[in-house]
Amino acid sequence: MTTKIPKIEVKARDMSVNPRMLRREGRLPGTVYGNKMDPVSIDLDNKSFTYLYKTQTLHLASLEKEGKSLTVLVKNIQTDPISQEILNVEFLQVTKDHKVSLKVPIVLEGEAPAYKKGATLLQLLTNLDVSCLPSNIPEVIVFDMTTIEDVDVTISVNDFTYPEGVETTMADGTAVFRICSPKGTDAEGDEAEAATAG
């Protein structure tokens, strides 16, 4: 599995400039750590990184600094809860022979036959926690909805088919989504029947 890794130009951060002022100058503060290296403070172009973040599933990146490159995992992105402006980025250095843990978006593909029975979707998770080598990181994990014919079905992490070399780190049986009965049918009908019998 080959994934194109975007290149991000970075430079050593001037710690005398506070983060707010740095962002006003069009730069974004960040940190690189991992693989027995001490944390390093960097800054990068805010506009370019924001574009990458909003237009593609961003997992791996190559940090480019003074002719040298470093493969990293985009580990954490801090955003403003109101404006959604990116405030800070954390990168984890990775090596090709060590597994990484990350969240991968879920894509529900196709239409479930159960929808024709009036069923509705209740999605509980939008990402799955997985572990794999950097070369095996998938952009998304797909579930084929056309296989679901019945209502009142719960799909868990165990029901997904994972790409080769990828495994979930979530507990067995963790629910991802449910296909629910049409509102006002099964459950209310059973209650009404029980009340009549009483």
Residue, then its C-alpha position, 0 to 999 in steps of 0.5 A: m500500500t503506497t500513500k503519497i506523503p506531503k512535504i512540509e517546510v519547517k524551521a527552528r522556532d524562535m522561542s522569543v516570539n509568543p504563539r499568538m504573534l507567530r500566528r499573526e505572522g502567518r506561521l504555526p507553532g509545532t513540536v516534533y518528538g519521539n524515537k528517543m529524540d528530545p522534543v524540538s520546537i518548530d514553526l511552519d507556514n500556517k496557510s499551507f498546513t491548514y490547506l493540507y489539513k482541510t483537503q486531505t486525510l493527513h497522517l504521515a508527512s515529511l518535514e523538510k528543514e535545511g535540506k534534511s527530511l524527517t518522516v513523521l506522524v501528525k499526532n495531534i492538532q490543537t484547534d480553537p473550539i470556537s473559530q476552529e483555527i489551528l493553534n498548534v501541531e504535534f508531530l511524532q517521528v516514525t521509523k519504517d520498522h516500528k508500528v504506530s497507533l493512530k485514528v483512521p476515518i470510517v467510510l460507510e459505502g453503499e446503501a443498506p437494504a435495511y433502509k428499505k424497511g424504514a431503518t435508520l442509522l445511528q453512528l457512534l464512532t467516526n474513527l477507528d483506533v488502529s496500529c500498523l507500520p507507517s507503510n501500511i497506514p490507510e487513508v480510510i477504513v471502509f464498511d460495505m453497507t450493502t451487506i446489512e439487510d436486517v434492522d436492530v443490528t449493531i456493527s462493532v469493530n470486529d465486523f470490519t475488514y482491515p487492510e493487510g497489516v492493520e489491526t484495531t487496538m479497540a476492545d472487542g465488541t466496541a460498537v461503531f454504529r447501529i441500524c435501528s428499527p423505524k421509530g414507533t414500531d417494534a418497541e412501542g408495539d411490544e409495550a402496547e401488546a403487553a399493556t393490553a394483555g395486562 
